[in-house]
Amino acid sequence: MNIPKAVPRMWKADEMMYQTLRGAKLTAQMDSKMIRSTLNRMRCIEMKRIQIGALYMFSYVSKDFLEILKHFEEMLDSEDEDEMEERTTLTGRLQS
């Protein structure tokens, strides 16, 4: 099963900005409302990306899983048909 991987380049710039702002806040103890709101916004963006990635992975895996289930269902249906044909061809009529 081929599972897509996250693109690290997409995360690199945001992660660097987040770490820089977080480091600046921890070292200088700045209580600027703008820095706090920027950090919160970046956390929200990061969580949204993780959620979107998780939904994509779940839908991708679910699609493959559904295809496998359909295949097994078709196999069971064909076995039932074969069994029915065997019962009718051996005796010439259906016996239950």
Residue frames as a rotation matrix with the C-alpha (Angstrom) as fourth column:
MET 1
0.588 0.809 0.000 0.00
0.809 -0.588 0.000 0.00
0.000 0.000 -1.000 0.00
ASN 2
-0.396 -0.731 0.556 1.47
0.730 -0.617 -0.293 3.34
0.557 0.290 0.778 -1.03
ILE 3
0.514 0.521 -0.682 1.13
0.839 -0.472 0.272 5.95
-0.180 -0.712 -0.679 1.73
PRO 4
0.482 -0.329 0.812 1.93
0.350 -0.778 -0.523 9.60
0.804 0.536 -0.259 0.91
LYS 5
-0.138 -0.631 -0.764 4.58
0.990 -0.069 -0.121 11.36
0.024 -0.773 0.634 2.97
ALA 6
0.793 0.357 -0.493 4.43
0.432 -0.901 0.042 14.91
-0.429 -0.247 -0.869 4.31
VAL 7
0.457 -0.633 0.624 6.51
0.568 -0.333 -0.753 17.45
0.685 0.699 0.208 2.41
PRO 8
0.157 -0.432 -0.888 9.17
0.961 -0.141 0.239 18.77
-0.228 -0.891 0.392 4.85
ARG 9
-0.766 -0.482 0.426 9.80
0.589 -0.792 0.162 21.95
0.259 0.375 0.890 2.83
MET 10
0.031 0.877 0.479 6.26
0.286 -0.467 0.837 23.09
0.958 0.111 -0.265 3.56
TRP 11
0.796 0.323 -0.512 6.92
0.533 0.027 0.846 22.98
0.287 -0.946 -0.151 7.31
LYS 12
-0.051 -0.974 -0.223 10.47
0.970 0.005 -0.245 24.35
0.240 -0.228 0.944 7.40
ALA 13
-0.563 -0.195 0.803 9.82
0.209 -0.974 -0.090 28.12
0.799 0.117 0.589 7.16
ASP 14
0.406 0.805 0.433 6.91
-0.320 -0.318 0.892 28.10
0.856 -0.501 0.129 9.61
GLU 15
0.738 -0.182 -0.649 8.81
0.601 0.614 0.511 25.94
0.306 -0.768 0.563 12.06
MET 16
-0.361 -0.932 0.040 11.83
0.839 -0.343 -0.422 28.27
0.407 -0.119 0.906 11.96
MET 17
-0.366 0.291 0.884 9.63
-0.179 -0.954 0.241 31.34
0.913 -0.070 0.401 12.56
TYR 18
0.710 0.698 -0.089 7.81
-0.101 0.226 0.969 29.57
0.696 -0.679 0.231 15.38
GLN 19
0.440 -0.628 -0.642 11.07
0.869 0.477 0.130 28.51
0.224 -0.615 0.756 17.08
THR 20
-0.565 -0.670 0.481 12.56
0.552 -0.740 -0.383 32.02
0.613 0.049 0.789 16.68
LEU 21
-0.063 0.624 0.779 9.52
-0.389 -0.734 0.557 33.74
0.919 -0.268 0.289 18.17
ARG 22
0.838 0.365 -0.406 9.31
0.164 0.540 0.825 31.18
0.521 -0.758 0.393 20.95
GLY 23
0.070 -0.912 -0.405 13.02
0.951 0.183 -0.248 31.61
0.301 -0.367 0.880 21.74
ALA 24
-0.574 -0.245 0.781 12.70
0.165 -0.969 -0.183 35.40
0.802 0.024 0.597 21.73
LYS 25
0.393 0.804 0.446 9.80
-0.390 -0.293 0.873 35.22
0.833 -0.517 0.198 24.14
LEU 26
0.811 -0.092 -0.578 11.62
0.478 0.673 0.564 32.82
0.337 -0.734 0.590 26.48
THR 27
-0.152 -0.976 -0.157 14.94
0.932 -0.089 -0.352 34.69
0.330 -0.200 0.923 26.55
ALA 28
-0.795 -0.199 0.573 13.71
0.137 -0.979 -0.149 38.27
0.590 -0.040 0.806 26.76
GLN 29
-0.564 0.682 -0.466 10.44
0.767 0.223 -0.602 37.55
-0.307 -0.697 -0.648 28.61
MET 30
-0.957 0.291 -0.011 8.56
-0.264 -0.851 0.454 39.86
0.123 0.437 0.891 26.28
ASP 31
-0.524 0.849 0.066 4.89
0.519 0.380 -0.765 40.14
-0.675 -0.367 -0.640 27.05
SER 32
-0.804 0.205 -0.558 4.01
-0.506 -0.729 0.461 41.85
-0.312 0.653 0.690 23.84
LYS 33
0.102 0.943 0.318 0.45
-0.331 0.333 -0.883 41.16
-0.938 -0.016 0.346 22.78
MET 34
0.495 0.049 -0.867 1.57
-0.867 -0.043 -0.497 40.98
-0.061 0.998 0.021 19.16
ILE 35
-0.573 -0.764 -0.296 4.14
-0.759 0.631 -0.160 38.24
0.309 0.133 -0.942 19.86
ARG 36
-0.690 0.372 0.622 1.62
-0.247 0.686 -0.684 36.23
-0.681 -0.625 -0.382 21.87
SER 37
0.409 0.899 -0.158 -1.02
-0.455 0.050 -0.889 36.54
-0.791 0.435 0.429 19.17
THR 38
0.200 -0.424 -0.883 1.52
-0.953 0.125 -0.276 35.57
0.227 0.897 -0.379 16.49
LEU 39
-0.836 -0.520 0.174 2.56
-0.549 0.795 -0.259 32.50
-0.003 -0.312 -0.950 18.48
ASN 40
-0.315 0.806 0.502 -1.07
-0.187 0.465 -0.865 31.49
-0.930 -0.366 0.004 18.97
ARG 41
0.546 0.505 -0.668 -1.81
-0.718 -0.128 -0.684 32.00
-0.432 0.853 0.293 15.28
MET 42
-0.218 -0.716 -0.663 1.21
-0.904 0.405 -0.140 29.87
0.369 0.568 -0.736 14.31
ARG 43
-0.834 -0.008 0.552 0.12
-0.327 0.813 -0.481 27.12
-0.445 -0.582 -0.681 16.72
CYS 44
0.165 0.980 0.114 -3.36
-0.310 0.161 -0.937 27.15
-0.936 0.119 0.331 15.17
ILE 45
0.425 -0.076 -0.902 -1.91
-0.905 -0.043 -0.423 26.99
-0.006 0.996 -0.087 11.65
GLU 46
-0.657 -0.738 -0.155 0.33
-0.727 0.674 -0.131 24.09
0.201 0.027 -0.979 12.64
MET 47
-0.610 0.500 0.614 -2.60
-0.174 0.672 -0.720 22.22
-0.773 -0.546 -0.323 14.21
LYS 48
0.456 0.805 -0.379 -4.76
-0.558 -0.073 -0.827 22.81
-0.693 0.589 0.416 11.13
ARG 49
0.059 -0.520 -0.852 -2.05
-0.957 0.213 -0.197 21.42
0.284 0.827 -0.485 8.88
ILE 50
-0.888 -0.367 0.276 -1.68
-0.445 0.836 -0.321 18.36
-0.113 -0.407 -0.906 11.11
GLN 51
-0.210 0.899 0.385 -5.45
-0.202 0.345 -0.916 17.83
-0.957 -0.270 0.109 11.09
ILE 52
0.530 0.365 -0.766 -5.65
-0.790 -0.116 -0.602 18.20
-0.308 0.924 0.227 7.30
GLY 53
-0.379 -0.763 -0.524 -2.77
-0.859 0.501 -0.108 15.76
0.345 0.409 -0.845 6.91
ALA 54
-0.827 0.112 0.551 -4.43
-0.270 0.781 -0.563 13.28
-0.494 -0.614 -0.616 9.26
LEU 55
0.230 0.973 -0.002 -7.73
-0.380 0.088 -0.921 13.53
-0.896 0.213 0.390 7.38
TYR 56
0.324 -0.185 -0.928 -5.94
-0.943 0.016 -0.332 13.03
0.076 0.983 -0.169 4.08
MET 57
-0.740 -0.662 -0.117 -4.08
-0.641 0.747 -0.176 9.98
0.204 -0.055 -0.977 5.38
PHE 58
-0.555 0.602 0.574 -7.28
-0.206 0.569 -0.796 8.53
-0.806 -0.560 -0.192 6.89
SER 59
0.494 0.785 -0.373 -9.23
-0.568 -0.033 -0.822 8.99
-0.658 0.618 0.430 3.67
TYR 60
0.005 -0.581 -0.814 -6.37
-0.960 0.225 -0.166 7.51
0.280 0.782 -0.556 1.64
VAL 61
-0.916 -0.343 0.208 -6.13
-0.397 0.852 -0.341 4.44
-0.060 -0.395 -0.917 3.88
SER 62
-0.238 0.913 0.332 -9.92
-0.278 0.264 -0.924 4.11
-0.931 -0.312 0.191 4.03
LYS 63
0.392 0.353 -0.850 -10.10
-0.892 -0.081 -0.445 4.12
-0.226 0.932 0.283 0.24
ASP 64
-0.456 -0.642 -0.616 -7.62
-0.734 0.663 -0.147 1.25
0.503 0.386 -0.774 0.00
PHE 65
-0.886 0.149 0.440 -9.35
-0.247 0.650 -0.719 -0.61
-0.393 -0.745 -0.539 2.82
LEU 66
0.107 0.991 -0.077 -12.74
-0.542 -0.007 -0.840 -0.27
-0.833 0.132 0.537 1.10
GLU 67
0.185 -0.118 -0.976 -11.26
-0.954 0.219 -0.207 -1.60
0.238 0.969 -0.072 -2.14
ILE 68
-0.841 -0.522 -0.140 -9.92
-0.456 0.825 -0.335 -4.64
0.290 -0.217 -0.932 -0.26
LEU 69
-0.592 0.693 0.411 -13.32
-0.232 0.343 -0.911 -5.21
-0.772 -0.634 -0.042 1.38
LYS 70
0.344 0.717 -0.606 -15.07
-0.814 -0.094 -0.573 -4.98
-0.468 0.691 0.552 -2.01
HIS 71
-0.266 -0.537 -0.801 -12.63
-0.837 0.541 -0.084 -7.51
0.478 0.648 -0.593 -3.42
PHE 72
-0.976 -0.098 0.195 -13.36
-0.195 0.791 -0.580 -9.96
-0.097 -0.604 -0.791 -0.59
GLU 73
-0.182 0.981 0.072 -17.09
-0.432 -0.014 -0.902 -9.41
-0.883 -0.195 0.426 -0.99
GLU 74
0.293 0.225 -0.929 -16.82
-0.956 0.084 -0.281 -10.23
0.014 0.971 0.240 -4.70
MET 75
-0.685 -0.604 -0.407 -14.81
-0.578 0.791 -0.202 -13.36
0.444 0.097 -0.891 -3.85
LEU 76
-0.802 0.443 0.400 -17.49
-0.139 0.513 -0.847 -14.51
-0.581 -0.735 -0.350 -1.41
ASP 77
0.183 0.905 -0.385 -20.25
-0.687 -0.163 -0.708 -13.83
-0.704 0.394 0.591 -3.94
SER 78
0.023 -0.230 -0.973 -18.42
-0.925 0.363 -0.108 -15.84
0.378 0.903 -0.204 -6.60
GLU 79
-0.938 -0.345 0.017 -17.95
-0.317 0.841 -0.439 -18.72
0.137 -0.417 -0.898 -4.13
ASP 80
-0.403 0.874 0.272 -21.68
-0.288 0.161 -0.944 -18.67
-0.869 -0.459 0.187 -3.34
GLU 81
0.352 0.515 -0.782 -22.49
-0.891 -0.073 -0.449 -18.74
-0.288 0.854 0.433 -7.06
ASP 82
-0.434 -0.596 -0.676 -20.07
-0.745 0.659 -0.103 -21.64
0.507 0.459 -0.730 -7.63
GLU 83
-0.930 0.116 0.349 -21.61
-0.182 0.680 -0.711 -23.56
-0.319 -0.724 -0.611 -4.74
MET 84
0.011 0.996 -0.084 -25.11
-0.508 -0.067 -0.859 -22.95
-0.861 0.052 0.506 -6.10
GLU 85
0.207 0.000 -0.978 -24.04
-0.968 0.148 -0.205 -24.14
0.145 0.989 0.030 -9.58
GLU 86
-0.807 -0.556 -0.202 -22.52
-0.506 0.825 -0.250 -27.31
0.305 -0.099 -0.947 -8.11
ARG 87
-0.671 0.608 0.424 -25.74
-0.154 0.446 -0.882 -28.16
-0.725 -0.657 -0.206 -6.29
THR 88
0.319 0.874 -0.366 -27.91
-0.590 -0.120 -0.799 -27.61
-0.742 0.470 0.477 -9.35
THR 89
0.076 -0.324 -0.943 -25.64
-0.965 0.214 -0.152 -29.33
0.251 0.922 -0.296 -11.89
LEU 90
-0.876 -0.462 0.136 -25.11
-0.482 0.837 -0.260 -32.49
0.006 -0.293 -0.956 -9.85
THR 91
-0.657 0.678 0.330 -28.75
0.267 0.619 -0.739 -33.27
-0.705 -0.397 -0.588 -9.22
GLY 92
-0.700 0.409 0.586 -30.39
0.603 -0.101 0.791 -31.34
0.383 0.907 -0.177 -12.01
ARG 93
0.386 0.812 0.438 -32.45
0.293 -0.558 0.777 -29.38
0.875 -0.171 -0.453 -9.51
LEU 94
-0.391 -0.494 0.777 -31.89
-0.504 -0.591 -0.630 -27.30
0.770 -0.638 -0.018 -6.40
GLN 95
0.308 0.439 -0.844 -32.07
0.507 0.675 0.536 -29.26
0.805 -0.593 -0.015 -3.19
SER 96
-0.051 -0.275 0.960 -32.17
-0.563 -0.786 -0.255 -27.36
0.825 -0.553 -0.114 0.06
